[in-house]
Amino acid sequence: MQDLSPLEARAAATLAAARARGLKLATAESCTGGLVAGLLTAIAGSSDVFERGFVTYSNDAKAEMLGVDVALLARRGAVDPQVAVEMAAGALAHSKAQVAVAITGIAGPGGGSAKKPVGLVHFAVARGDRVEPVECRFGDLGRDAVRHASIVQALDLLDAAIAWG
């Protein structure tokens, strides 16, 4: 895995913005395996802002921990915009956070297809009743690079949701 220490200042700024608005954060991660939560909690004092992280790598975990619809997972697979939306909403519903980001994708090197290629990552960010999906096609950059790009995108989405009125 790439060194995440260059992103620590960025993560600290995200935490500071949430702290200033009295918001708590949660993550629901699949292809990043908890790296966003790990980055945020690497910052001393993050416990007053970071509420919890869900690592839901399997479909069963997505359904059991976040309430993602089993029929949706069976019909469309885990790498899907609606799955990301349900993951983000589930992270809010199963925590005391007001802002959540969800990540589900194909980091590679295998697992891709013509419809869902390696580097396809679906995100969703939620605050209250507002949930916004985002699709990124990073390309087949290699597993570490896709995961790193996903972490950066997750921070961008958290920052955007923190700023929502």
KOLDO-404922 format. One record per residue: residue number from 0; residue in one letter; chain; x, y, z of N, C-alpha, C in turn. Coordinates in Angstrom, 1 decimal. Layout:
(NUM 'A' 'A' (X Y Z) (X Y Z) (X Y Z)) ...
***
This chain:
(0 'M' 'A' (0.8 -1.2 0.0) (0.0 0.0 0.0) (0.9 1.2 0.0)) (1 'Q' 'A' (0.4 2.2 -0.7) (1.2 3.5 -0.8) (1.2 4.1 0.6)) (2 'D' 'A' (2.2 4.9 0.9) (2.3 5.7 2.1) (1.2 6.7 2.2)) (3 'L' 'A' (0.4 6.7 3.2) (-0.7 7.6 3.3) (-0.4 8.8 4.1)) (4 'S' 'A' (0.8 8.9 4.7) (1.2 10.1 5.5) (1.1 11.4 4.8)) (5 'P' 'A' (1.3 11.5 3.5) (1.1 12.7 2.8) (-0.3 13.2 2.8)) (6 'L' 'A' (-1.3 12.3 3.1) (-2.7 12.7 3.1) (-3.1 13.1 4.6)) (7 'E' 'A' (-2.2 12.9 5.5) (-2.7 13.2 6.9) (-3.1 14.6 7.1)) (8 'A' 'A' (-2.4 15.6 6.5) (-2.8 17.0 6.7) (-4.2 17.2 6.1)) (9 'R' 'A' (-4.4 16.6 5.0) (-5.7 16.7 4.3) (-6.8 16.1 5.2)) (10 'A' 'A' (-6.5 14.9 5.8) (-7.5 14.3 6.7) (-7.7 15.2 7.9)) (11 'A' 'A' (-6.7 15.8 8.5) (-6.8 16.6 9.6) (-7.7 17.8 9.3)) (12 'A' 'A' (-7.6 18.4 8.1) (-8.4 19.5 7.7) (-9.9 19.1 7.6)) (13 'T' 'A' (-10.1 17.8 7.1) (-11.5 17.3 7.0) (-12.1 17.2 8.4)) (14 'L' 'A' (-11.3 16.6 9.4) (-11.7 16.5 10.7) (-12.0 17.9 11.4)) (15 'A' 'A' (-11.1 18.8 11.1) (-11.3 20.2 11.7) (-12.6 20.8 11.2)) (16 'A' 'A' (-12.9 20.6 9.9) (-14.1 21.2 9.3) (-15.3 20.6 9.9)) (17 'A' 'A' (-15.3 19.3 10.1) (-16.5 18.6 10.8) (-16.6 19.1 12.2)) (18 'R' 'A' (-15.5 19.1 12.9) (-15.4 19.6 14.3) (-16.1 21.0 14.4)) (19 'A' 'A' (-15.7 21.9 13.5) (-16.2 23.3 13.6) (-17.7 23.3 13.4)) (20 'R' 'A' (-18.2 22.3 12.7) (-19.7 22.3 12.5) (-20.4 21.4 13.4)) (21 'G' 'A' (-19.7 20.8 14.4) (-20.3 19.9 15.3) (-20.8 18.6 14.7)) (22 'L' 'A' (-20.2 18.1 13.7) (-20.6 16.9 12.9) (-19.7 15.7 13.3)) (23 'K' 'A' (-20.3 14.6 13.3) (-19.5 13.3 13.4) (-19.5 12.6 12.1)) (24 'L' 'A' (-18.5 11.8 11.8) (-18.3 11.2 10.6) (-18.3 9.6 10.7)) (25 'A' 'A' (-18.7 9.0 9.7) (-18.6 7.5 9.6) (-18.2 7.1 8.2)) (26 'T' 'A' (-17.6 6.0 8.1) (-17.2 5.4 6.7) (-17.8 4.0 6.6)) (27 'A' 'A' (-18.2 3.7 5.3) (-18.6 2.4 5.0) (-17.7 2.0 3.8)) (28 'E' 'A' (-16.8 1.1 4.0) (-15.8 0.8 3.0) (-15.8 -0.7 2.6)) (29 'S' 'A' (-15.6 -0.8 1.3) (-15.4 -2.2 0.7) (-14.0 -2.3 0.1)) (30 'C' 'A' (-13.8 -1.8 -1.1) (-12.5 -2.0 -1.8) (-11.4 -1.3 -1.1)) (31 'T' 'A' (-11.6 -0.3 -0.3) (-10.5 0.3 0.5) (-10.2 -0.4 1.8)) (32 'G' 'A' (-11.1 -1.3 2.2) (-10.8 -2.1 3.4) (-10.5 -1.4 4.7)) (33 'G' 'A' (-11.1 -0.2 4.9) (-10.9 0.5 6.1) (-9.8 1.6 6.1)) (34 'L' 'A' (-9.2 1.8 4.9) (-8.1 2.7 4.8) (-8.5 4.2 5.1)) (35 'V' 'A' (-9.7 4.6 4.7) (-10.2 5.9 5.0) (-10.4 6.1 6.5)) (36 'A' 'A' (-11.0 5.1 7.1) (-11.1 5.2 8.6) (-9.7 5.2 9.2)) (37 'G' 'A' (-8.8 4.4 8.7) (-7.5 4.3 9.3) (-6.8 5.7 9.1)) (38 'L' 'A' (-6.9 6.3 8.0) (-6.3 7.6 7.8) (-6.9 8.7 8.8)) (39 'L' 'A' (-8.2 8.7 8.9) (-8.8 9.7 9.8) (-8.4 9.4 11.2)) (40 'T' 'A' (-8.4 8.2 11.6) (-8.0 7.9 13.0) (-6.5 7.9 13.3)) (41 'A' 'A' (-5.7 8.1 12.3) (-4.3 8.4 12.5) (-4.0 9.7 13.1)) (42 'I' 'A' (-5.0 10.6 13.0) (-4.9 12.0 13.5) (-5.2 12.0 14.9)) (43 'A' 'A' (-4.3 12.5 15.8) (-4.6 12.5 17.2) (-5.8 13.4 17.5)) (44 'G' 'A' (-6.6 13.0 18.4) (-7.8 13.7 18.7) (-9.0 13.5 17.8)) (45 'S' 'A' (-8.9 12.6 16.9) (-10.0 12.4 15.9) (-11.2 11.7 16.5)) (46 'S' 'A' (-11.1 11.2 17.7) (-12.2 10.5 18.3) (-13.4 11.4 18.7)) (47 'D' 'A' (-13.2 12.7 18.7) (-14.3 13.6 19.0) (-15.2 13.8 17.7)) (48 'V' 'A' (-14.6 13.4 16.5) (-15.3 13.6 15.3) (-15.6 12.3 14.5)) (49 'F' 'A' (-14.6 11.4 14.5) (-14.8 10.1 13.8) (-15.6 9.2 14.7)) (50 'E' 'A' (-16.8 8.9 14.3) (-17.7 8.1 15.1) (-17.5 6.6 14.9)) (51 'R' 'A' (-17.4 6.1 13.7) (-17.1 4.7 13.5) (-16.9 4.4 12.0)) (52 'G' 'A' (-16.3 3.3 11.7) (-16.1 2.8 10.4) (-16.6 1.4 10.2)) (53 'F' 'A' (-17.2 1.1 9.1) (-17.6 -0.2 8.7) (-16.8 -0.7 7.6)) (54 'V' 'A' (-16.1 -1.8 7.8) (-15.4 -2.5 6.7) (-16.4 -3.6 6.2)) (55 'T' 'A' (-17.0 -3.5 5.1) (-18.0 -4.4 4.6) (-17.5 -5.0 3.3)) (56 'Y' 'A' (-16.5 -5.8 3.3) (-15.9 -6.3 2.1) (-16.8 -7.3 1.4)) (57 'S' 'A' (-17.5 -8.1 2.2) (-18.4 -9.1 1.6) (-19.8 -8.6 1.4)) (58 'N' 'A' (-20.6 -9.2 0.5) (-22.0 -8.8 0.4) (-22.8 -9.1 1.7)) (59 'D' 'A' (-22.4 -10.2 2.3) (-23.1 -10.5 3.6) (-22.9 -9.4 4.6)) (60 'A' 'A' (-21.7 -8.9 4.7) (-21.3 -7.8 5.6) (-22.1 -6.5 5.3)) (61 'K' 'A' (-22.2 -6.2 4.0) (-23.0 -5.1 3.5) (-24.4 -5.2 4.0)) (62 'A' 'A' (-25.0 -6.4 3.8) (-26.4 -6.6 4.2) (-26.5 -6.6 5.7)) (63 'E' 'A' (-25.7 -7.3 6.4) (-25.8 -7.4 7.9) (-25.5 -6.2 8.7)) (64 'M' 'A' (-24.4 -5.5 8.3) (-23.9 -4.4 9.1) (-24.6 -3.0 8.6)) (65 'L' 'A' (-24.9 -2.9 7.4) (-25.4 -1.7 6.8) (-26.9 -1.7 6.4)) (66 'G' 'A' (-27.4 -2.9 6.3) (-28.8 -3.0 5.8) (-29.0 -2.9 4.3)) (67 'V' 'A' (-27.9 -3.1 3.5) (-28.0 -3.1 2.1) (-28.9 -4.3 1.6)) (68 'D' 'A' (-29.9 -4.0 0.7) (-30.8 -4.9 0.3) (-30.2 -6.1 -0.4)) (69 'V' 'A' (-30.4 -7.3 0.1) (-29.9 -8.6 -0.4) (-30.3 -8.8 -1.8)) (70 'A' 'A' (-31.5 -8.5 -2.2) (-32.0 -8.7 -3.5) (-31.2 -7.7 -4.5)) (71 'L' 'A' (-31.0 -6.5 -4.1) (-30.2 -5.6 -4.9) (-28.8 -6.1 -5.1)) (72 'L' 'A' (-28.1 -6.6 -4.1) (-26.8 -7.2 -4.2) (-26.8 -8.4 -5.2)) (73 'A' 'A' (-27.8 -9.2 -5.1) (-27.9 -10.4 -5.9) (-28.2 -10.0 -7.4)) (74 'R' 'A' (-29.0 -9.0 -7.6) (-29.4 -8.5 -8.9) (-28.3 -7.7 -9.6)) (75 'R' 'A' (-27.6 -6.8 -8.9) (-26.7 -5.9 -9.5) (-25.3 -6.0 -9.1)) (76 'G' 'A' (-25.0 -6.8 -8.0) (-23.6 -6.9 -7.6) (-23.3 -5.8 -6.6)) (77 'A' 'A' (-22.1 -6.0 -6.0) (-21.7 -5.0 -5.0) (-21.2 -3.7 -5.6)) (78 'V' 'A' (-20.7 -3.7 -6.8) (-20.1 -2.5 -7.4) (-21.3 -1.9 -8.2)) (79 'D' 'A' (-22.0 -1.0 -7.6) (-23.2 -0.5 -8.1) (-23.5 0.9 -7.4)) (80 'P' 'A' (-24.0 1.9 -8.1) (-24.3 3.1 -7.5) (-25.4 3.0 -6.4)) (81 'Q' 'A' (-26.4 2.2 -6.6) (-27.4 2.1 -5.5) (-26.9 1.4 -4.3)) (82 'V' 'A' (-26.0 0.4 -4.5) (-25.4 -0.2 -3.3) (-24.6 0.8 -2.5)) (83 'A' 'A' (-23.8 1.7 -3.2) (-23.1 2.7 -2.5) (-24.0 3.6 -1.7)) (84 'V' 'A' (-25.1 4.0 -2.3) (-26.1 4.8 -1.7) (-26.7 4.2 -0.4)) (85 'E' 'A' (-27.0 2.9 -0.5) (-27.5 2.1 0.6) (-26.5 2.0 1.7)) (86 'M' 'A' (-25.2 1.8 1.3) (-24.1 1.7 2.2) (-24.0 3.0 3.0)) (87 'A' 'A' (-24.0 4.1 2.4) (-23.9 5.4 3.0) (-25.0 5.7 4.0)) (88 'A' 'A' (-26.2 5.4 3.5) (-27.4 5.6 4.3) (-27.4 4.7 5.5)) (89 'G' 'A' (-26.9 3.4 5.3) (-26.8 2.5 6.4) (-25.8 2.9 7.4)) (90 'A' 'A' (-24.7 3.5 7.0) (-23.7 3.9 7.9) (-24.3 5.0 8.8)) (91 'L' 'A' (-25.1 5.9 8.3) (-25.8 6.9 9.1) (-26.8 6.2 10.1)) (92 'A' 'A' (-27.6 5.3 9.5) (-28.6 4.6 10.3) (-28.0 3.8 11.5)) (93 'H' 'A' (-26.8 3.3 11.3) (-26.2 2.4 12.3) (-25.1 3.0 13.0)) (94 'S' 'A' (-25.2 4.4 13.1) (-24.1 5.1 13.9) (-24.8 6.4 14.5)) (95 'K' 'A' (-24.0 7.1 15.1) (-24.4 8.4 15.6) (-23.8 9.5 14.8)) (96 'A' 'A' (-23.3 9.2 13.6) (-22.7 10.2 12.7) (-23.8 10.9 12.0)) (97 'Q' 'A' (-23.4 12.1 11.5) (-24.3 12.9 10.7) (-23.9 12.9 9.2)) (98 'V' 'A' (-22.6 12.5 9.0) (-22.0 12.5 7.6) (-21.4 11.2 7.4)) (99 'A' 'A' (-21.6 10.5 6.3) (-21.0 9.3 6.0) (-20.6 9.2 4.5)) (100 'V' 'A' (-19.5 8.5 4.3) (-19.1 8.2 2.9) (-19.0 6.7 2.8)) (101 'A' 'A' (-19.4 6.2 1.6) (-19.3 4.8 1.2) (-18.5 4.6 0.0)) (102 'I' 'A' (-17.8 3.5 -0.1) (-16.9 3.2 -1.2) (-17.1 1.7 -1.5)) (103 'T' 'A' (-17.4 1.4 -2.8) (-17.4 0.0 -3.3) (-16.9 0.0 -4.7)) (104 'G' 'A' (-16.0 -0.9 -5.0) (-15.4 -0.9 -6.4) (-14.5 -2.0 -6.6)) (105 'I' 'A' (-13.9 -2.0 -7.8) (-13.0 -3.0 -8.2) (-11.6 -2.5 -8.3)) (106 'A' 'A' (-10.7 -2.8 -7.3) (-9.4 -2.3 -7.3) (-8.4 -3.1 -8.1)) (107 'G' 'A' (-8.8 -4.3 -8.4) (-7.9 -5.1 -9.3) (-6.9 -5.9 -8.4)) (108 'P' 'A' (-6.0 -6.7 -9.1) (-5.8 -6.6 -10.5) (-6.9 -7.4 -11.3)) (109 'G' 'A' (-7.6 -8.3 -10.7) (-8.6 -9.1 -11.3) (-10.0 -8.6 -10.9)) (110 'G' 'A' (-11.0 -9.3 -11.4) (-12.4 -9.1 -10.9) (-13.1 -8.1 -11.8)) (111 'G' 'A' (-12.5 -7.5 -12.8) (-13.2 -6.6 -13.7) (-13.9 -7.3 -14.8)) (112 'S' 'A' (-14.7 -6.6 -15.5) (-15.4 -7.1 -16.7) (-15.6 -6.0 -17.7)) (113 'A' 'A' (-16.2 -6.2 -18.8) (-16.4 -5.1 -19.8) (-17.4 -4.1 -19.2)) (114 'K' 'A' (-18.4 -4.6 -18.5) (-19.4 -3.6 -17.8) (-18.8 -3.0 -16.6)) (115 'K' 'A' (-18.0 -3.7 -15.8) (-17.5 -3.2 -14.6) (-16.0 -3.4 -14.6)) (116 'P' 'A' (-15.2 -2.5 -15.2) (-13.8 -2.8 -15.4) (-13.0 -2.5 -14.1)) (117 'V' 'A' (-11.8 -3.0 -14.0) (-10.9 -2.7 -12.9) (-10.8 -1.2 -12.9)) (118 'G' 'A' (-10.8 -0.6 -11.7) (-10.7 0.8 -11.5) (-12.1 1.5 -11.4)) (119 'L' 'A' (-13.2 0.8 -11.6) (-14.5 1.4 -11.4) (-14.8 1.4 -9.9)) (120 'V' 'A' (-15.1 2.6 -9.4) (-15.4 2.7 -8.0) (-16.7 3.6 -7.8)) (121 'H' 'A' (-17.6 3.1 -7.1) (-18.8 3.8 -6.8) (-18.7 4.4 -5.3)) (122 'F' 'A' (-19.1 5.6 -5.2) (-19.1 6.3 -3.9) (-20.5 6.8 -3.6)) (123 'A' 'A' (-20.8 7.1 -2.4) (-21.9 7.8 -2.0) (-21.6 8.6 -0.7)) (124 'V' 'A' (-22.1 9.8 -0.6) (-21.9 10.6 0.6) (-23.3 11.0 1.1)) (125 'A' 'A' (-23.4 10.9 2.4) (-24.7 11.2 3.0) (-24.6 12.1 4.1)) (126 'R' 'A' (-25.6 13.0 4.2) (-25.7 13.9 5.4) (-27.2 14.1 5.6)) (127 'G' 'A' (-27.7 13.6 6.7) (-29.2 13.7 6.9) (-29.9 12.8 5.9)) (128 'D' 'A' (-30.9 13.4 5.2) (-31.7 12.7 4.2) (-31.0 12.8 2.8)) (129 'R' 'A' (-30.0 13.6 2.7) (-29.4 13.8 1.4) (-28.3 12.8 1.2)) (130 'V' 'A' (-28.4 12.1 0.1) (-27.4 11.1 -0.3) (-27.0 11.3 -1.8)) (131 'E' 'A' (-25.8 11.4 -2.1) (-25.4 11.7 -3.5) (-24.4 10.6 -3.9)) (132 'P' 'A' (-24.7 9.9 -5.0) (-23.8 8.9 -5.5) (-22.8 9.6 -6.5)) (133 'V' 'A' (-21.6 9.0 -6.6) (-20.5 9.5 -7.5) (-19.8 8.2 -8.0)) (134 'E' 'A' (-19.6 8.3 -9.4) (-18.9 7.2 -10.0) (-17.6 7.7 -10.5)) (135 'C' 'A' (-16.5 6.9 -10.2) (-15.2 7.2 -10.7) (-14.7 6.0 -11.5)) (136 'R' 'A' (-14.1 6.3 -12.6) (-13.4 5.3 -13.4) (-11.9 5.7 -13.4)) (137 'F' 'A' (-11.2 5.1 -12.5) (-9.8 5.5 -12.3) (-8.9 4.7 -13.4)) (138 'G' 'A' (-9.4 3.7 -13.9) (-8.7 2.9 -14.9) (-7.8 1.8 -14.1)) (139 'D' 'A' (-7.2 1.0 -14.9) (-6.4 -0.1 -14.3) (-5.0 0.4 -14.0)) (140 'L' 'A' (-5.0 1.2 -12.9) (-3.7 1.8 -12.4) (-2.9 0.9 -11.5)) (141 'G' 'A' (-3.5 -0.2 -11.1) (-2.9 -1.1 -10.1) (-3.7 -0.9 -8.8)) (142 'R' 'A' (-3.7 -2.0 -8.1) (-4.5 -2.0 -6.9) (-4.3 -0.9 -5.9)) (143 'D' 'A' (-3.0 -0.6 -5.6) (-2.7 0.4 -4.6) (-3.1 1.8 -5.1)) (144 'A' 'A' (-2.9 2.1 -6.4) (-3.2 3.4 -6.9) (-4.7 3.6 -7.0)) (145 'V' 'A' (-5.5 2.6 -7.3) (-7.0 2.7 -7.3) (-7.4 3.0 -5.8)) (146 'R' 'A' (-6.9 2.2 -4.9) (-7.3 2.4 -3.5) (-6.9 3.8 -3.0)) (147 'H' 'A' (-5.7 4.3 -3.4) (-5.2 5.6 -3.0) (-6.1 6.7 -3.6)) (148 'A' 'A' (-6.5 6.6 -4.9) (-7.4 7.5 -5.5) (-8.7 7.5 -4.9)) (149 'S' 'A' (-9.2 6.4 -4.4) (-10.5 6.2 -3.7) (-10.4 7.0 -2.4)) (150 'I' 'A' (-9.3 6.9 -1.7) (-9.2 7.6 -0.4) (-9.3 9.1 -0.6)) (151 'V' 'A' (-8.6 9.6 -1.6) (-8.6 11.0 -2.0) (-10.1 11.5 -2.3)) (152 'Q' 'A' (-10.7 10.7 -3.1) (-12.1 11.0 -3.5) (-13.0 11.0 -2.3)) (153 'A' 'A' (-12.9 10.0 -1.4) (-13.7 10.0 -0.2) (-13.5 11.2 0.6)) (154 'L' 'A' (-12.3 11.7 0.8) (-12.0 12.9 1.5) (-12.7 14.1 0.8)) (155 'D' 'A' (-12.6 14.2 -0.5) (-13.3 15.2 -1.2) (-14.8 15.2 -0.9)) (156 'L' 'A' (-15.4 14.0 -0.9) (-16.8 13.9 -0.7) (-17.2 14.2 0.7)) (157 'L' 'A' (-16.4 13.8 1.7) (-16.7 14.2 3.1) (-16.6 15.7 3.2)) (158 'D' 'A' (-15.6 16.4 2.6) (-15.5 17.8 2.7) (-16.7 18.5 2.1)) (159 'A' 'A' (-17.2 18.0 0.9) (-18.4 18.6 0.3) (-19.6 18.5 1.2)) (160 'A' 'A' (-19.8 17.3 1.8) (-21.0 17.1 2.6) (-20.9 17.9 3.9)) (161 'I' 'A' (-19.7 18.0 4.5) (-19.6 18.8 5.7) (-20.0 20.3 5.4)) (162 'A' 'A' (-19.8 20.7 4.2) (-20.1 22.1 3.8) (-21.5 22.3 3.4)) (163 'W' 'A' (-22.3 21.2 3.2) (-23.7 21.4 2.8) (-24.4 22.1 3.9)) (164 'G' 'A' (-25.4 22.9 3.5) (-26.1 23.7 4.5) (-27.2 23.0 5.2)) 
***
